[in-house]
Amino acid sequence: MAVRTQHPAGPAPAPPLRERTGHLLLRAWCVFVVFQAIAGTAWTLAFGVAASTVIVVATAVVSLVVWLLIRPPIDVRRLPWFVLAYGVWAAASLIWSAWPATTGTTLALWLITTGQGLFVAAILTWREIIAAISAALKWSLGLSLVFELVVSLFVRRPILPGWVLPERGVKYDPIVYWSRNNLFDLDGRIQGIQGNANLLAVVALLGLIVFAIRWAAHAERRASAIVWISIAALLFVHAGSATAYLSAAAVIVVLVTVLLMRTVTRPGGRTVYYAAYAGVALAGAGILFFARDTLFTALGRSADLTGREGIWEQVLARAGEHPVIGWGFASPWLPWDSHFDGWIVDHGETVMQAHNMWIDVFLQLGVIGVLLMAGVYATFIWRAWFFAIDRPRWDLRDDRPYSPLTLLPTLVATVLLVQGLAESGPLVVWGWMLIVLLGLKVRQSPLLGVGPAETSWRIERGDPVTDQG
């Protein structure tokens, strides 16, 4: 019979380490913060502008209080300086802005979004961040599917924002509907809780990326991963966004290239893949430009990207009047401002964006703003790329396995870049939060398990800090 001696060879039996309740609540809060950004206009469509403003401001105040209480460690030398410089330039535009009220309002939204992105990046580890994004995407996609099901099964007709039913006999433009009741119409597009098919499609695409990465990293149960990937695929296809389809194609090209880069074992071996990657990119750009009529017709869209070329012409014409410093920060354009109200109208509704990230920045902040935004993306893409393709290494050992989790930043950057060609979404809410969040994290923690927040939470959970894998 085994007897415990007074001089045991190992530590006494103990229950497994568990995360503190406070940290679990903190992770849940971060999920809500990310969900709030991904849900986009859902708050406004459901509860109105005033209520959604209160929700956004209250959420920001809570995050600020939590940040001040916890004071997560941050390496100041590794802050996203181009993001901060862009914010300073946007704030400076208050001096010459043609629409100061819009600049002040949207600048406050920018500060909240940026602060929330920095908050999540500073508080959570890499694995926790990806888990939080995954959970937020599940809530967004799940609620979108339930919302469309309720409309199709119980309401049985389109619904307007604010849960208002359209008057019978009155013809509305489809663009004004929150839901078009198209879930069971194979030819119709669904819009989800966001009330926008293009935004729902890109959220579904992000879901496909994140769920697949977590499945490959064995961070998601097989059955759960299959269910959520199926839901994301269903919503992605049913949203029918041409821009999202192009983003998906670009993601596949980048993913294949990254995986090929990871197979290289000799110096200079990546050069061939870089050349092939550049060739594919140039060929794709050529096909997109010269065969766009055929391509967009096959995707069910007009060659001018559903009127976007006309919008670009008008925006560029106005931007050309102040090409260096722009007219003043305004992301998004507020439709009740007299400078935007009725300026560009699409389907009877005032347009709230330039439908191109770079043209939008050029209008608002001129060439200087475009250069700063280019710096934001260039630094993020550079770090994200090598975060994905370089083998994790901090000592002489060079045979550590790659992690599927390191693919996320570069694939998200790909989605944002392609989306930015036809949408201004990467400048606001979900798009801007992701680039700030992932941009800060990849600078602070260039290796999984290495970095200020990574080490501090590992210590709190009792993990050995010497194990950097």
Sequence and secondary structure as in RCSB ss.txt:
>XXXX:A:sequence
MAVRTQHPAGPAPAPPLRERTGHLLLRAWCVFVVFQAIAGTAWTLAFGVAASTVIVVATAVVSLVVWLLIRPPID
VRRLPWFVLAYGVWAAASLIWSAWPATTGTTLALWLITTGQGLFVAAILTWREIIAAISAALKWSLGLSLVFELV
VSLFVRRPILPGWVLPERGVKYDPIVYWSRNNLFDLDGRIQGIQGNANLLAVVALLGLIVFAIRWAAHAERRASA
IVWISIAALLFVHAGSATAYLSAAAVIVVLVTVLLMRTVTRPGGRTVYYAAYAGVALAGAGILFFARDTLFTALG
RSADLTGREGIWEQVLARAGEHPVIGWGFASPWLPWDSHFDGWIVDHGETVMQAHNMWIDVFLQLGVIGVLLMAG
VYATFIWRAWFFAIDRPRWDLRDDRPYSPLTLLPTLVATVLLVQGLAESGPLVVWGWMLIVLLGLKVRQSPLLGV
GPAETSWRIERGDPVTDQG
>XXXX:A:secstr
     SS SS          HHHHHHHHHHHHHHHHHHHTTHHHHHH HHHHHHHHHHHHHHHHHHHHHH     
GGGS HHHHHHHHHHHHTTTT SSHHHHHHHHHHHHHHHHHHHHHHHHS HHHHHHHHHHHHHHHHHHHHHHHHH
IIIII S BBGGGB   TT    GGG SB S TT TTS   TTTT HHHHHHHHHHHHHHHHHHHHTT S HHHH
HHHHHHHHHHHHHHT HHHHHHHHHHHHHHHHHHHHTT  STTTHHHHHHHHHHHHHHHHHHHHHTHHHHHHHTT
  TTTTTHHHHHHHHHHHHTTSTTT S   SS  TTSTTTTTTSEETTEE  S SSHHHHHHHHHHHHHHHHHHH
HHHHHHHHHHHHHHS   SSS       GGGGHHHHHHHHHHHHHHH SGGGSHHHHHHHHHHHHHHHH SBTTB
SHHHHHHHHHHT  TT   
